[in-house]
Amino acid sequence: ASADAVAHIMVQKFVMYAPLYRQEQEINRQGIQLSRQTMSNWILKATEDYLTPVYEQLHRELLTRDVLHADETTLQVLHEPGKAPQSDSFMWLYRTSGDTNKPIVLYEYQPGRGAKHPKEFLAGYKGYLHTDGYAGYHDLGEDITVVGCWAHARRKFDEAVKSLPKGRAKGSSASQGLAYCNLLFEIEQGLAEKTAEERYNERLKQAKPVLDAMFAWANSRTAAPKSALGKAFTYLKEQWPYLTNYLKDGRLELSINRAERSMKPFVIDRKNFLLANTPRVLPAVPLCSV
């Protein structure tokens, strides 16, 4: 295989989201007999020889940064040792934040969603980690400060508003909670061009009073635990220590939207290839994105 051929196949698969079986059909229509198994072997060999050392170096560089984001999504693998074909495996993502002009995005496949996986990947890391509300991120050691996601909190109140009958949303507790969240995002939007130090100071002046008022308001309200509003209140109260951690440093962000955007290419790819046969033939690329 030429370097051009392997690069083309990788770009088609991982950038243009064309699974190998589709590439095989297209190439065969051009009169070239090239099987998906051969293309897969080319990708695996190129990954082992050329991309894995790059990935490992980027991993080392990632752990030197002060602020990171993490996320994970499901994946079905048919032949995973010790697991049923119908069970979920996971693609994890770790990336730099907006405080750098040299971003790093790394993907790591794992057969499960246990807390041991981020703990192992982030071994030796000291700094801030933006995550969603998954509890597996909350026991990574005292050197890692978890920063919660207000986009997830806002989504809970938005769902609560949408669950109400027409005409009952206005003035409801769900709408009030959503308004608090929207105000925090409006404040943040106004601070986008500030330096990290300026943003830190302005958040204490503008956002902290809103947070204090929201917490007092939430503690004065009740809702059925299994209702949409009850779930929003539960999420807010359980995640509150992590949701307010973004006040600690002006480089921190209000959500993990940055990580979710980076996960989107893999999700699109997954919709096309649907599942993987074995862990070895998983999308080894995109291993990383710089």
MOHU-V592720 format. One record per helix or strand of 2 or more residues. SS is the DSSP state (@ for helix, = for strand). FROM is the first residue (numbers start at 1). LEN is the number of residues. If there is no record, write none. Layout:
# MOHU-V592720
SS;FROM;LEN
SS;FROM;LEN
This chain:
# MOHU-V592720
@;3;12
@;20;10
@;36;27
=;67;13
=;88;9
=;105;6
@;115;7
=;127;4
@;135;3
=;144;4
@;150;13
@;173;18
@;196;24
@;228;21
@;257;17
=;276;3
@;279;3
=;288;2
